[in-house]
Amino acid sequence: MLYKFKSKIASDVIMLEPQGRQILTLWGYTTEESLRKGILLAAEMPAAIQALEEAIAHEEARRVQAALEAQEQGREATYPEGVSLRQRAMPLLDMARRSQAAGKDIVWGV
């Protein structure tokens, strides 16, 4: 399944199901219906943006902590393979910021 996030002010953002579900869960959408289709109102975007930024900061702090622990133990730091949350979320964060500024909603699954 793909998630296609749409806004009248920005280009569509398409994500694979696991990453789209992760972000929607961070935004508080946890029911199957709200994960399948929904709307993020412009008024809700400040909280959604903050939640996503906090999750990114938390992931980056875990990476730094892991590197410090590896250094203390005299071994090379290893990082999880794959794309970070920051890299995945940037297009959607940009969409949310632009949509919030313009007072436009974001929809998915419609």
N, C-alpha and C positions, 0 to 999 in steps of 0.2 A: 504494500500500500504506500502511496505517496501522499504527503500533505502539501497542499497548495494554498499558501497564505496570500490574500489579495487585499489591496487597498486602492482607493481612487487616486491616491497621491504618489504611489510608488509602484515600481515593477513588481510582478509576482515573485514570491520566494517559494521554491520547491524543496522539500526535504523528504528523506526517507522516513519510514514510519517510526523506527526507534528514536531518532533524534527529534522529530516533530512531537512525538508523545512526551519525550523528556521535557521539552520546553513548555508544552501545554500543561503538564503536571506542575511545573514550577509556577505557572501562572494561576494554578488553582483549579484547572479543569481536570477532573478525575473520573467522572462517570463516562461510561461507554458512549452515551449520546453526545456529551459535550466534547469528547475526543474525536468523534466522527465528524461533527459539524458544529460550528459555533461562531460567535462574534465577540470580539474584544472591543468594547466601546472606548471612544477617545477619552472619556472621563476615567476609565480604568487603567489607562496606559502608564501613568506615573508609577503605580504600584507594580505593574507588570515589568516595566523597564528596571525598576529597582530590584525586583526578585531575580531577574536574569543577571544583572550586574553582580549581585551578591553571590550567586551560584558560580559565576565565572571567577570572582575573587577567591572563593572558597577552593575551587579546583586548583587555581594557581598557587595558593598558599600550601595546599597539600603537596604539590610538585616541589616547591621550595623546601619544605620540611623534609621530604624524602631525599633531596639532594644533600641537605645538611647532615642528615643522619648517615647517609652513605659516606660522606666526607669524614665524619667523626670515626667511622668504622674502618676507614682506610680503603674503601672500595669505590669503584666508579659508579656514579649515579646512573640509574636506568629510568627511562621515562616510558609511560604507557604508549604503545603503538597507536597510531591513528591520529585523527584530527581532534584538536582541543575544542572544548565548548566555546571558547572565545571565537575561534575561527568559524565554527558552525553558526554561531548566533549573530555574528556581526551584520549580515544582510537583514536579518529579522529585527535586530536592534535599530538599525538605520530606518527600516520601514516604520517601526513603532514611534521613533522620535519624529520623523517627518509627518506621520499621520496625526500624532498628538498635536504638533504645531499647527496643522491645518484643520484640526477638529474632525478628522475622518476616522472611521472605524476600520478594523481589520477583520476579515472573515476567512473561514476555511471550511472545506467540505460542501460548499454550495455551488 
